[in-house]
Structures are given as C-alpha cells and as structure tokens.
C-alpha cells in the first residue's frame, strides 16, 4: 500500500507544484510575459515550468480516481466514499463564494469534479475492466454530443465559465462548460480508477497499451477530415477532430493526447519516486497535503485581487514569492505530519467520511 500511495503522492505533488507556479505567474505577474516570444526565448526554463501546468489537472483527477480504488479496497464502504464526494463538492461551492475574483456561484472546478467522481465510482465499483472501458468511451461521446447540442464555442474563457446569465448555469458548467466539467473529465477519473490495480502492482505494460491506443485514436480523429473529406460537412464531427491547444472546452484530439499520456507519466512518477533524492522531497510532501495546498493557494488569488496588487510584480519577484509559497507548504507538511495533519482539509475529510 505504501508504495502505490507514494506514487500517487508524487503525482499529485507534481501536479500541484506546477499548478501553483502557473497560477502565481498569472496572479502576481500577469503571466510575466509568457505569451511573448521574447520572454520564451530569454526564459526557457521558467516558461517550461509554467507550461507543465497543462498536465496538472489531468494528473490530479486521474490520481484521485486511483485513490478512490485504493479507498474501496481498504474500506469497501460505498457510503463512506459518497460522503467524501459530497463533502468535496460542498468544499468546491464554498470556494466559489470565497474566491469571487475568479469564480461565480455556479463555477465547476477540480474539487467539484473529483467529488462527483467519488460518488459515481461508488455506483460503478462492481464493473469489471471491460465495463469501465465502455463507461470511458461513453463519457467521451456524451461530452462531444453535449457540446454540439449546446453549441459550445470552440474557445471559452474564464468569463464564460462564470457567466451566471447563461441558461441553466449550474447544470451547464457542471456537465459541459465549466472549467473541468463531468463531460469529459469524469473519463480521466474513471481511467485512474481502472488503472489503480496496475499501478499498485507495478504492471505498466498493460497501461502502456491503453496509452498507445488512445494516442492512435487521437491521430485517427485528426486525419479523419483528410481521409474522408465529407467529414468536414458533418458539424457533429468537428469536435472529434479539431486540434486546439487549450482544453476549454476539451475536444477530441486533446482528450486522447492527455489521457494517452497518463500511463507513461505515472510510470515516470513511480520510477522517480523510488530513485530521485531531489524530486521526492519536493513533490511527495505536497502530494500528502494536496487538498490543503489546493484550497489554500486559491486564496492568494483573492488576496492580491482585493488588495489591488494583482499582476504588479516583475519576473524575479514573482519567482521568489512562488518559491517561498512552495517551500512553506513543504515545511508545513514536515512539521504537521506527526499530528496526522490535524485540522487540515485532509483531516476534515476523514472526519466527514
């Protein structure tokens, strides 16, 4: 159990590390010029660190799915899992009101999605591998279908994902047009749930096959309009083959690229977690208090917004503050671990469920 949890802690810590780096680069320095090609050329390492954040949410949701599988193996208590899922959804909605500079009451972010995933897998926990694969595929198809029916724009902004004037905003954002809507992000969670037994056993070859098949599916969709020109005349298929770097909303090629990458990333994390003397002490502590880190770092956004200092820092000041914040979390975990992270959000979640 300890080995597989450490792999997940490493993965979650990696995801949070680069999420914090990217978020603070925007909140403190307005992206510190990340969209400027001159900045990219002069700061390739910093730009790469910011860019790694694109992997954060997929890794975090996938790891949460695997964690749900281990939870079921340990406790076998579906109701306990449902309670934790509902608690996370409530945490998410409380954050919507606590961080109004980013969210609206109807916003649907990572905690909402993970909470919903916990509730769902408690209902499908008896499915075998083939059943979970079918669920994965159906979620993807449902996502593309729902976007088509709602005429979701091919690019949606934070303002769109918090717009309370859109029809049925709570349902719309939760299932289709939020930051991390159920369709298709539940597929990442289910994939993590289905992969947990292989990660635990260190049997990554099967997962590599899944990853390769997903990448192949993405390639096939991309070339679809070139092989069958008539496909471009079918509006419904546009979301299956359109290549777009951002995943707001998530389209077919990005979905398959990201899901297909996860088995390989988890293998890398398992190796680094065992062998790296330098990365594990950084990522594993962050992963152990991932819920606390995730929730509390969002208040930095609200603080800089309310004090009027948002986007006012230069690159090196932004980097310095970011390093201090991350170091503070790592030190906090070391000082806190013997108490079982008492009164932290992990501790609260255990008390709820």
Buried (B, 14 or more C-beta within 10 A) or exposed (E): EEEBBBBBBBBBBBBBBBBBBBBBBBBBBBBBBBEEEEBBEEBEEBBEBBBBBBBBBBBBBBBBBBBBBBBBEEEEEBEBBBBBBBBBBBBBBEBBEEBBEBBBEBBBBBBBBBBBBBBBBBEEBEBEEEEBBEBBEEBBEBBBBBBBEBEBEEEBEEEBBBBEEBEEBBEBBBBBBBBBBBBBBBBBBBBBBBBBBBBBEEEBEBBBEBBEEBBEBBBBBBEBBEEEEEBEEEEEBBBBBBEBEEBBBBBBBBBBBBBBBBBBBBBBBBEBBEEBEEBBEBBBBBBBBBBBBBBBBBEBBBBBBEEEEBBEBEBEEBBEBBEEBBEEBBEBBEEBEEEEBEEBBBBBBEEBB
